[in-house]
């Protein structure tokens, strides 16, 4: 921080005593503007609040180490002890914090700070927009240089086109930084998208992504893209005039030209289909031994993650690793298979009852597993990550440890007479081909049995999820109480401030580990970007004239949460109320649906869309996704979406999100999301001798009343909301005791009052 001050204001003779500045002067000088920095400072405190044990990642205030979770009482929702200066680690510069404010407030800040004699900080505020502009220009130049360097490398390899997916070798939704090659080469940071780079100099690279990211990548037709640099073109997947990658390659490449992939980061199913189509057109399909982007990345490529693994207790898992392995071996016997290759990180974690921190927001360990029907189970993992208790538990389950790098060879050297079960959708092409070109008769190409096992939660997993959602609801009650008071009171609160506030309050809850995904906090037009992420220098300031969308979640030792609420801190317009209420009607329609067992999710998708369709409205994302129990926030195999391809039926014990929305480009976004557990319903009849299923909510957060147009709700919908809010009050209010939680308690009581009768 001091060096930043000196660089911008060399006349400042003494480094700022920043700790003293934060404690004594921030509330006077920067009540709104540096609110974010105060939250960051609080978030920098390390270690367990009980024993001081350091966490594997930069931890947050009041986080307890795992060994103190069960016995420790719930932490209050606000910090109760001072922050020792000795434990304030790396902190953001004041200039970087001020950049969050945006250019509109800079002049006011400069005036306030200069009057207090803080010349160095005033200079940082004045310089922030200039620094941001220079940084953007520099980043654009660096992106262009990376792209040309990659093209040069492709020419050296005799490659005409390279396909660059989002995936890592485990085909994860969220990837470790060392595998974020598509983000590195394109600048696009979304969790879904595939790039195609042609080797010809000056040719245009392409990025295919879905409707969740259209506004993030390119806000409006004809405008400059937000994330794609010059030389890139967005391909809007799903639009009827936008070709699929395979079709585009067929059109733009000639006979004898070469399309290359890194086989370690593509699903086997995609690679097999692409190879056949290209060969039919006499275009060469080539697998590269090394990814050419790594040569461009060079020494700047992040290192492999090295965080420690931990056991996931059987009290949360509900079943031992030994029992789960027995179920897998039974499935192998039923299929006549001898071995199962387990590649998906959440499947490995579930199977072995282990968790880790190798992937941001998802508690998994970078590893593979190989389960043999009559032999041992092998876990391919960096043994340095495994503490003694993990090693002992795995030994008891007869699991052998081998280095991560040996997984491919282990598959290649399996007995040639053995049949090997591989899910071509979830195993990378390199692993798939390791069995050999003549191994088709030895492969069992079906979805992994672990996917279905993991999707249906047992009673222990469900109890952990319910407990985590109660604590999560308490944290969000405190957050929304703070936000409503601050914004309506005229305080300066940015989207980044909201992210930090919600994270800090979740972190004060017992058993918190991490967020379950990057927080989406979008005010006004930013809320229309379905996967928007607020960034320093461009984050909007919350006000009272538009809608605010907050989609966030937490990873706890006993459960995973994901909740979206849309709010207005002033007086919503009639149009905003109508759109919100139609989304709410769709949400209630799905939440109250009753359906026969065997029903796939796509059948239910129209329940959520019908109230929107009636007004000519819709949304470009699925309605519901599966959620892991203290695992990945997005999991399969089930989902609720309009695509007919997924025919996996919903079963009792599955967890699915319910998140219809509406997004007015350039104006606002609306989404209401709860997690639901599928339960059996006690219907008066059982036609066809079938069980009938429905949903029970896990999420316990009020839905804002002022945005509801009661004239659009019928009596049953009003009754549902009143019942839901009564349950939220009953389960969350007991966690909001003490004087420190008075504001949260008052907010929750007011927000869960019954709606007025029509």
Secondary structure, DSSP 8 states (H G I E B T S, - for coil): -HHHHHHH-TT--S---HHHHHHHHHHHH-TTTTHHHHHHHHHT--S-TTT----SS---TT---GGGTTTS----SS--S---GGG--S---HHHHHHTT-GGGHHHHHHHHHHTT-HHHHHHHHHHHHHHHHHHHHHHHHHHHHHHHHHHHHHHHT-SEEEE-S--TT--SS--GGG-HHHHHH----SS-EEEEESSTT--EEEEE-GGGHHHH-SSTTS--SS--TTEEEEETT-TTS--HHHHHHHH--TT-EEEE-GGGSBHHHHHHHHHHHHHTT-EEEE-SS-HHHHHHGGGS--------EE--HHHHSS-HHHHHHHHHHHHHHHT-SEEEE--HHHHHHHHTEE--SBTTB---S-EEEEESSS-EEEES-GGG--HHHHHHHHHTTEEEE-GGGHHHHHHTS-TT--EEE-TTTSBHHHHHHT-TT-GGGEEES--HHHHHHHS--HHHHHHHHHHHHHHHHHHHHHHHHHHHHHHTT---BHHHHHHHHHHHHHTSTTEEEESS--EEEEGGGGGSTT----TTT--B--SSSEEEEEE-EEETTEE--EEEEEESS---HHHHHHHHHHHHHHHHHHT--EETT-BHHHHHHHHHHHHHTTT---SS-SEEE--SSS-SSEEEEEE-S-TT---B--TT-EEEE--EEEETTTEEEE-BEEEEEEEE--S--GGG--EEEEEE-------STT--GGG--HHHHHHHHHHHHHHHHHHGGG--SGGGHHHHHHHHHHTS-----
